[in-house]
Amino acid sequence: MLEEKNDNLQEADGKLGIDISDSTQDDTVEAAEPETVTDTPVSSPENEVDETAEIEETDHQSALDAITNSNAEESEDETLKERHDIPMKDYDTFSLDALVDELKKLVNIDKTMSVKDHIEEIKKSFLLQYNHLIEEKREEFNASKEDPNEEFEYHSPLKSKFDEYYNIFREKRNAHFKHLQTNLKSNLENRLAIVEELKELINPQANIKDTLKHFNDLRERWKNAGAIPKDKYNHVWNNYHFHVENFYDYLHLDREARDLDFKHNLEQKQKIIARVEELVNEADISKAFRELQDLHRLWKEDIGPVSKEHRDSIWNKFSELTKKIHDKREVLFESQRANEQQNLEAKKEIISKIEVLGTEKVNSHSQWLVQIQKVEALRNEFFAAGKVPSEVNEETWAAFKTAVRNFNAFKNSFYKDIKKDQNDNLNKKMALVAKAKELQESTDFGSTTPIMKQIQEEWKQIGHVPKKYSDKIWKEFKDACNHYFDKLKEHKSEENADEVAAFDNKKAYLDILRAYQLTGDHKTDLDAIKQHIEIWKGYGKVPFSRRHIEGKFNKILDALFEKLSLSKKESEMMRFSNRIDSLSDSNDTRKLDNEKIFIMRKIEEVQNEIFQLENNIQFFTNTKNAKKENSIVTEVRKNIAIHKESLEVWKDKLKQLRNLNQPE
């Protein structure tokens, strides 16, 4: 009974175990009954060989399976072959922008399925990074939101572009699949029909020439029948080759034609073997493997069987060479896995650094900006580090996300404290805004101006407020201050004409004062000087830039006081009174305050000096030789009297200053 083989690639040409007898070399043939040829696979040939053969079969199987599976997939959709012409890049190292640009470029390639794997890798890398970004934005939002009912929203133009390009690819892919499925079903039916016709060719009553012609027509139809589903690939091809070889064995009725065909097929397969021997030494292993796939496809799909005497030997040689290339490919994969392991160690180190940054406490915004930049740099290094072994990919990614999330939580706790301080600062600044608005219409410029300047200084000392309020309250405060100081400027402009007139009057009066002569009567002259002072004060303030005229007036007064022979105290007090009146008229409260502080310090200094001198006197009077020290004691007592007189003057000055602040 003739039966088909298992769906193993090598069985399409060797180790067939067919029971047709070829021992008879004459024209008499015991042909198998056509109806005995079925589509039922026979038992595996491993059951018919010894244990050594079984081991050899197992050694080669992984190499052959790699070729078979890839060819089955590409036979279903021939555009998949072209994916090898487009390099598969390490998309994990791409930024989000670069991934979108790469997706846009691949989507525009006409052969949709040739870029399918590339686009899926891009999608995987993009979503990993984008979801990580969303998590960070959500954590930032939760840390800074004011309203607990506010929902998180984040819109990325980059994500919109990605979705747009990926949807284009998905539509093209779906259209391609729809068209492909229709063709696959039809092509499968055609190929199965061809196999059925092959079965019917074994007919001793048929004319051999007509049968050969029909056979060649079937082979041509088979070549042009098109792709079929990959899950049917091996079974259908092995079924086809089983019946082709069955027909060739039947053809020893025309042994010469059969042998010529066998010879031609053997030569073609020997050429393939010669090329594979060259590929064994090819430096580019991936390129060699892809060409090996094509050679296997050619061996299986285009070249017919060889004579039984060569079938096993030539197949064994071909499969042995296939195994060598496959082994070199495995070495390449091992090297890639070693690189992936190095990438894993690099990513673990990056994660460790982020974990350390997630525990380093810093206390200022500027320092946190440095920490954030460090984490961002490490984040970029992580994505640029390349692939890691697939079995630890999710674990590594989860560890990275956890490290970044912990850092963000640590950072956010700092900014929550800052936020509390900023809210306190906001309340303080809002109070200053309210005060500035309250005073902005005031016309009491003498008392209001120092207050407005003071609240401006207070504003500078207050720290940051929440960003969402910063511009608003600053504008309100600035507008209120500007409004007040604009009014003050207008007021000063109105006063300026009076000040110029006062200067002109005082300048003319200086000439009158210089010409004044004392009468010699102390009281009359003192009253006259006081009258001059009152007239001078009556002229009012002069422009700030011309206040030097006050110094000239004081010099003339000093000369008159000297001629009048006033006591030192009287002279000093009159000069002081005139100076204080000038400061008071100019509303220069700052200078008045400074004058008061200066006098209080002088009073304290004089009192300390008097106290020290009195202690010294006590020391001398207690000594045994006190009489000999009378001259020193006398000098000290004189100094004490001088200091006490000075003290009285300073106290009178302080009293006069304080009287200025008393309400009338």
C-alpha positions, 0 to 999 in steps of 0.5 A, spaced: 500 500 500 502 506 498 502 512 503 504 519 503 509 521 508 509 526 514 510 533 513 517 533 514 521 537 509 527 532 507 522 527 506 520 530 500 526 527 497 529 522 501 527 516 506 521 515 502 520 508 504 516 506 498 514 499 497 514 499 489 519 494 486 524 497 481 528 490 481 525 488 475 529 492 469 525 489 463 519 492 460 514 488 465 512 492 471 508 491 477 504 497 477 501 499 484 493 500 483 491 507 483 486 507 488 491 505 493 494 512 493 491 516 499 492 522 502 493 518 509 500 520 512 505 513 513 508 512 519 514 516 521 521 513 517 524 513 524 520 507 526 524 504 520 531 506 522 536 504 527 537 508 533 543 512 530 539 514 525 534 517 529 539 521 533 542 524 527 535 526 525 534 529 531 540 533 531 538 536 524 531 537 525 531 544 529 535 547 523 530 544 518 524 546 522 527 553 522 527 553 514 521 550 514 517 554 518 520 561 515 518 558 508 511 556 510 510 563 512 513 566 506 509 562 502 503 564 504 504 571 503 510 573 499 511 580 501 514 577 507 520 575 504 521 583 503 522 584 510 529 582 510 531 587 506 528 592 511 533 592 517 530 591 524 532 597 528 533 597 536 527 601 536 527 601 544 533 606 543 528 611 539 525 617 542 518 618 542 519 623 536 524 618 532 519 612 533 513 617 530 518 619 524 520 611 523 512 609 523 511 615 518 516 612 513 514 605 514 507 606 513 508 609 506 511 603 503 507 599 499 508 592 501 504 592 507 506 585 510 514 587 509 514 592 514 508 588 519 514 586 524 517 593 524 511 597 525 509 592 531 516 593 534 515 600 534 508 600 537 511 596 543 516 601 544 512 607 543 507 605 548 512 603 553 515 610 553 508 613 552 505 610 558 511 611 562 510 619 560 502 618 562 504 616 569 509 621 570 504 626 568 498 623 572 503 623 578 505 631 577 497 632 576 495 629 583 501 632 587 499 639 584 491 639 583 487 644 588 480 641 586 480 634 589 474 633 584 478 635 578 480 630 573 486 628 570 487 630 562 493 629 558 493 630 550 499 629 546 500 631 539 505 626 538 500 620 540 495 623 535 500 623 530 502 616 532 495 613 532 493 617 525 499 613 522 498 606 525 491 606 523 493 607 516 497 601 517 491 597 520 487 599 514 492 597 509 493 591 513 486 589 513 485 590 506 491 586 504 488 580 509 482 580 506 484 580 499 489 574 501 484 570 504 480 569 498 486 567 494 489 562 499 483 558 499 482 558 491 489 556 491 489 551 496 483 548 492 487 548 485 493 545 488 489 539 491 485 538 485 492 538 481 494 532 487 488 528 485 490 529 478 497 526 479 494 520 482 490 518 476 496 518 472 498 512 474 494 508 469 497 502 465 492 502 459 494 510 458 498 512 452 505 514 456 506 520 451 500 523 453 501 521 460 508 525 460 504 531 457 499 531 462 504 530 467 508 536 465 502 540 464 500 539 472 507 541 474 507 547 470 500 549 473 503 547 480 508 552 479 503 558 477 498 555 482 499 561 488 500 561 495 496 557 500 495 557 508 502 556 511 498 551 516 497 547 510 504 548 506 508 542 508 502 537 508 500 539 501 507 540 498 509 533 501 503 530 498 505 533 491 512 530 492 510 524 494 505 523 488 510 526 483 516 521 486 510 515 485 509 517 478 517 517 476 517 510 479 512 508 475 515 511 469 520 506 468 516 504 463 520 509 459 526 509 463 530 513 459 526 519 459 525 518 467 533 517 468 534 524 464 530 528 468 533 524 474 540 526 472 537 534 471 534 534 477 541 531 481 545 536 477 541 542 479 541 540 487 548 539 486 549 546 484 545 548 490 549 544 495 555 547 492 552 554 493 550 552 500 558 550 501 560 557 500 554 560 504 557 556 510 563 561 510 559 567 509 561 572 514 554 575 514 550 570 517 543 573 517 544 574 509 547 566 509 541 564 512 536 568 508 539 565 502 539 558 505 531 559 505 531 561 498 535 555 496 531 550 500 524 553 497 528 552 490 530 545 492 523 543 494 518 547 490 522 547 483 526 541 482 524 534 482 526 528 485 532 524 483 534 517 483 533 513 489 540 511 489 542 518 490 536 521 494 538 519 501 546 521 500 544 528 497 539 530 502 543 528 507 549 532 505 544 538 504 541 537 511 548 537 514 550 543 510 544 546 513 545 544 520 552 548 519 549 554 517 544 554 523 549 552 528 553 559 526 546 562 526 545 560 533 552 562 535 550 569 532 544 569 537 548 567 543 552 573 541 546 577 541 543 574 547 550 576 551 549 583 548 542 583 551 545 581 558 550 586 558 544 591 556 540 588 562 546 589 567 547 597 564 539 598 565 540 595 572 545 600 574 541 605 571 535 603 576 540 603 582 542 610 580 535 612 580 533 609 586 539 612 590 536 619 587 530 617 590 533 617 597 537 624 597 534 629 600 535 636 597 532 643 600 531 648 595 527 648 588 534 649 584 537 643 587 531 639 585 531 641 578 538 638 578 536 632 581 530 632 576 535 633 570 539 627 573 533 622 572 531 625 566 538 623 563 538 616 566 531 615 563 534 617 556 540 612 558 535 607 560 531 607 553 538 608 549 541 601 552 538 597 548 534 590 548 534 585 554 533 578 554 525 577 553 524 573 559 526 579 564 524 584 559 517 586 563 521 585 570 526 590 568 521 595 565 517 594 572 523 595 576 525 602 572 517 604 573 518 603 580 524 607 581 522 613 577 515 613 581 518 613 587 523 618 585 517 622 583 513 621 590 519 623 594 520 630 589 512 631 590 513 631 598 518 636 597 513 640 593 507 639 597 511 643 603 513 648 598 505 649 596 503 650 603 509 655 604 506 658 597 499 659 600 501 662 606 505 667 602 499 668 598 495 670 604 500 675 606 501 678 599 493 679 598 493 682 605 498 687 602 494 688 595 488 690 600 492 695 604 495 698 597 488 699 594 486 702 601 491 707 600 491 708 593 486 714 593 490 718 599 492 725 599 495 725 605 502 724 602 506 726 608 504 720 612 501 715 606 508 715 602 512 712 607 507 706 608 506 705 601 514 704 600 514 700 607 509 695 604 513 695 597 519 692 601 515 687 605 512 685 598 519 683 596 521 680 602 515 675 601 517 668 597 513 665 591 506 664 591 502 659 587 504 660 579 496 660 577 495 666 582 502 670 581 501 674 575 494 676 577 496 679 584 502 682 582 498 686 577 493 688 582 499 690 587 503 694 582 497 697 579 495 700 586 502 702 587 503 706 581 496 709 581 498 712 588 505 714 586 502 717 579 498 722 584 504 723 588 508 725 582 502 730 580 502 733 587 509 734 587 509 737 580 504 742 582 508 744 588 514 745 584 512 752 582 511 754 589 518 751 591 522 755 586 518 762 588 521 760 595 528 759 593 528 766 589 525 769 595 530 766 600 536 768 595 534 775 595 533 775 603 540 772 604 543 779 601 538 783 606 541 778 612 548 779 610 547 787 610 544 786 617 548 790 623 547 788 630 545 794 635 549 792 641 543 791 645 542 784 647 535 783 647 533 787 641 538 784 637 536 777 639 529 778 638 531 781 631 535 775 629 529 770 631 524 775 627 529 773 621 529 766 622 521 766 622 521 770 615 526 765 612 521 759 615 515 763 612 518 763 605 517 755 605 520 749 602 525 750 596 526 745 590 531 739 593 536 740 588 537 747 591 537 746 598 544 748 599 541 755 600 539 753 607 547 752 609 548 759 607 543 761 611 545 757 617 552 760 616 550 767 617 546 765 623 552 762 626 556 769 625 551 773 628 550 768 634 558 769 635 557 777 635 551 776 640 555 773 645 550 768 646 551 762 651 554 756 648 547 752 650 543 758 647 547 758 641 547 751 640 539 750 641 537 756 636 541 752 631 538 746 632 531 749 633 532 752 626 535 745 623 529 741 626 524 746 623 527 746 616 526 738 617 519 738 619 517 743 614 520 738 609 516 732 612 522 728 612 520 724 617 526 719 616 531 724 617 527 726 624 527 719 626 535 718 625 536 725 628 532 722 634 536 716 634 543 719 634 541 724 640 539 718 644 545 715 643 549 721 645 545 722 651 547 714 653 554 716 651 555 722 655 551 718 661 556 713 661 562 717 661 559 721 667 558 715 671 566 713 669 569 719 671 565 719 678 567 712 679 574 715 678 573 720 683 571 715 688 577 711 687 582 717 688 578 719 694 579 712 698 586 712 697 591 714 703 595 719 699 588 723 697 591 729 698 596 729 693 591 727 688 587 733 689 589 736 682 587 730 678 580 730 682 579 737 680 581 736 673 576 730 673 570 734 677 571 739 671 570 734 666 564 732 669 561 739 669 562 739 662 559 733 660 553 734 665 552 741 661 553 737 654 548 732 657 543 738 659 543 740 651 542 733 648 536 732 653 533 739 651 534 737 644 531 730 645 525 734 648 524 739 642 524 733 637 519 729 641 514 735 642 514 735 634 510 729 635 505 731 640 498 733 637 497 740 637 
